[in-house]
Amino acid sequence: MSELRKQINDALQFLLTKTQLSPTVGIILGTGLGGLVKEIQIETVIDYSDIPHFPLSTVESHKGKLIFGKLGGKNIVAMQGRFHYYEGYSMQQVTFPIRVMKFLGVKSLLISNAAGGMNPLFVKGDIMLITDHINLLGDNPLIGHNDDELGPRFPDMTEPYTRELISLAETVALDLKIRLQKGVFVAVSGPNLETRAEYRFLRGIGADVVGMSTVPEVIVAVHQSMRVLGFSIMTDECFPDALKPVSLQEVIAVANGAEPKLTSIMKEVVARMQDYV
């Protein structure tokens, strides 16, 4: 058994002493998006610090709790706070919770983030469905030994974000009368924001929004044959010729403003998912 598998088993055995729930849906709540927790019928809340081999959240607005409960009639496990490469963690540490989710029974992963918008057709506060991504983090969570029991050495990435779930989210947004954009997310390491020249470059290679998370978790989810649905909240407008300084407090404020809309979409998407999620 690989060292990674041993660590997964340690975390799994601990969690199974704390909950009887078998979640089929995993949710990662990004910057300023923890409000979905209010919609969850909570069974158990566990601090990351208590879970073997879990990193700790060091970023403001990331509470660092693993929540088990029900949402939209489904058993779910939600990460209230995620880990980032810029915090100094390895890619394997950043994605460790996704490994554990798989062994808990999770088949579908819903993931959200705050991102800077570069598409001139988008406005601050828009919610974007992620249809594809570009990895500019300079690293990959699958580098190193591959445990074939976890997934293949060379996973296919032609559909990292599940088309069926994207279609479902579009239908839900239409029913709820919530405007939903679609586009490509590019991940960079951070933690600094980008220069004007970098925004021009990122837009030029086909990205609509930019952020510092999400891609590692999605790569590992695909490696494990999980279905994935991703959302970005556009928290600031990154147009090079009209660029203005932005603070974390402003980012969180915009994310909080858009949160009720994304919460409504996520809750309804989970409710309408088929039983085989």
Residue pairs with C-beta under 8 A, 6 or more apart in sequence:
1 9
2 145
2 147
4 92
4 99
4 147
4 150
5 147
5 149
5 150
7 52
7 53
7 96
8 96
8 99
8 100
8 103
9 103
10 52
10 53
11 51
11 52
11 53
11 54
11 96
11 100
12 100
12 103
12 104
14 50
14 51
14 52
15 46
15 51
15 66
15 100
15 104
18 44
18 46
18 68
19 43
19 44
19 46
19 68
20 43
21 43
21 44
21 68
21 69
21 75
21 77
22 75
22 104
22 105
23 68
23 74
23 75
23 76
23 77
23 101
23 104
23 105
23 106
24 74
24 75
24 76
24 105
24 106
24 107
24 108
24 277
25 71
25 74
25 75
25 76
25 77
25 106
25 107
25 108
25 109
25 110
25 270
25 273
25 277
26 76
26 77
26 78
26 79
26 98
26 101
26 106
26 108
26 109
26 110
26 226
27 36
27 71
27 76
27 77
27 78
27 79
27 109
27 110
27 111
27 266
28 78
28 79
28 82
28 109
28 110
28 111
28 112
28 217
29 36
29 37
29 78
29 79
29 80
29 81
29 82
29 112
30 82
30 111
30 112
30 113
30 114
30 213
30 214
30 233
30 255
31 59
31 61
31 62
31 113
31 114
31 235
31 251
31 252
31 255
32 61
32 114
32 233
32 235
32 251
32 252
32 253
32 254
32 255
32 256
32 259
33 112
33 114
33 233
33 255
33 259
33 262
33 263
34 61
34 63
34 80
34 81
35 256
35 259
35 260
35 263
36 71
36 78
36 259
36 262
36 263
36 266
36 267
37 67
37 78
37 80
38 263
39 71
39 263
39 267
40 67
40 69
40 70
40 71
40 76
40 78
41 69
41 70
41 71
42 67
42 68
42 69
43 68
43 69
43 70
44 67
44 68
44 69
45 65
45 66
45 67
45 68
46 65
46 66
46 67
46 68
47 64
47 65
47 66
48 54
48 55
48 56
48 57
48 64
48 65
48 66
48 81
49 56
49 64
51 66
53 96
54 66
54 96
54 97
55 83
55 87
55 89
55 93
55 94
55 96
56 64
57 63
57 64
57 81
57 82
57 83
58 87
59 81
59 84
59 87
60 248
60 252
61 81
61 252
62 80
62 81
62 82
63 80
63 81
64 80
64 81
65 80
65 81
66 77
66 78
66 79
66 80
66 97
67 77
67 78
67 79
67 80
68 75
68 76
68 77
69 75
69 76
69 78
70 76
71 78
71 267
71 270
71 271
72 267
72 268
72 269
72 270
72 271
72 272
72 273
73 270
73 271
74 270
74 271
74 273
74 277
76 270
77 101
77 104
77 106
79 97
82 94
82 97
82 213
82 217
83 89
83 93
83 94
83 97
84 94
84 190
84 191
84 212
84 213
85 91
85 94
85 137
85 139
85 189
85 190
85 212
85 216
86 189
86 190
86 191
86 212
91 137
91 139
91 140
91 141
91 143
91 216
92 141
92 144
94 141
94 216
94 217
95 141
95 216
95 217
95 219
95 220
98 109
98 217
98 220
98 221
98 224
98 226
99 150
99 220
99 224
101 109
101 226
102 150
102 224
102 226
106 226
107 226
107 227
107 276
107 277
108 162
108 165
108 226
108 227
108 228
108 229
108 273
108 277
109 217
109 218
109 221
109 226
109 227
109 228
109 229
110 228
110 229
110 230
110 231
110 266
110 269
110 270
111 214
111 217
111 218
111 228
111 229
111 230
111 231
112 230
112 231
112 232
112 233
112 262
112 266
113 185
113 211
113 213
113 214
113 230
113 231
113 232
113 233
114 211
114 232
114 233
114 235
114 251
114 252
114 254
114 255
115 128
115 185
115 209
115 210
115 211
115 232
115 233
115 234
115 235
116 193
116 194
116 199
116 209
116 210
116 211
116 234
116 235
116 236
116 237
116 238
117 123
117 124
117 126
117 128
117 208
117 209
117 234
117 236
117 237
117 238
118 199
118 202
118 203
118 207
118 208
118 209
118 210
118 238
118 239
119 181
119 183
119 203
119 208
119 209
120 239
121 181
122 128
122 181
122 183
122 208
122 209
122 234
122 237
123 234
123 237
124 234
124 235
124 236
124 237
124 254
125 233
125 234
125 235
125 254
125 257
125 258
126 179
126 181
126 233
126 234
126 258
127 173
127 178
127 179
127 180
127 181
127 231
127 232
127 233
127 234
127 258
127 261
127 262
127 265
128 180
128 181
128 182
128 183
128 185
128 208
128 209
128 231
128 232
128 233
128 234
129 161
129 166
129 169
129 170
129 180
129 181
129 182
129 183
129 229
129 230
129 231
130 161
130 183
130 184
130 185
130 214
130 230
130 231
130 232
131 161
131 166
131 182
131 183
131 184
132 160
132 161
132 184
132 185
133 160
133 161
133 184
133 185
133 186
133 187
133 214
133 215
133 218
133 230
134 184
134 185
134 186
134 187
134 205
134 206
134 207
135 187
135 215
135 219
136 186
136 187
136 188
136 189
136 202
137 187
137 188
137 189
137 215
137 216
138 189
140 216
140 219
141 216
141 219
141 220
142 155
142 219
142 220
142 223
146 152
146 153
150 223
150 224
151 223
151 224
151 225
152 223
155 219
155 222
155 223
156 222
157 219
157 222
160 218
160 219
160 222
160 228
161 218
161 228
161 229
161 230
162 227
162 228
162 229
164 227
165 227
165 228
165 229
165 269
165 273
166 182
166 229
168 229
168 269
168 272
168 273
169 180
169 229
169 231
169 265
169 269
170 180
170 182
172 265
172 268
172 269
172 272
173 179
173 180
173 265
175 268
176 261
176 264
176 265
176 268
178 261
178 264
178 265
180 265
181 208
181 234
183 207
183 208
183 209
184 206
184 207
184 208
184 209
185 207
185 208
185 209
185 210
185 211
185 214
185 215
185 230
185 232
186 202
186 205
186 207
186 209
186 210
186 211
187 210
187 211
187 212
187 213
187 214
187 215
187 216
188 194
188 202
188 210
188 211
188 212
189 212
190 212
191 212
193 246
194 202
194 210
194 238
196 240
196 241
196 243
197 240
199 210
199 238
199 239
199 240
199 243
200 240
202 210
209 232
209 234
210 238
211 232
214 230
214 232
218 228
218 230
221 228
222 228
227 277
229 269
231 262
231 265
231 266
233 254
233 255
233 258
233 259
233 262
234 254
235 246
235 250
235 251
235 252
235 254
235 255
236 246
236 250
236 251
236 254
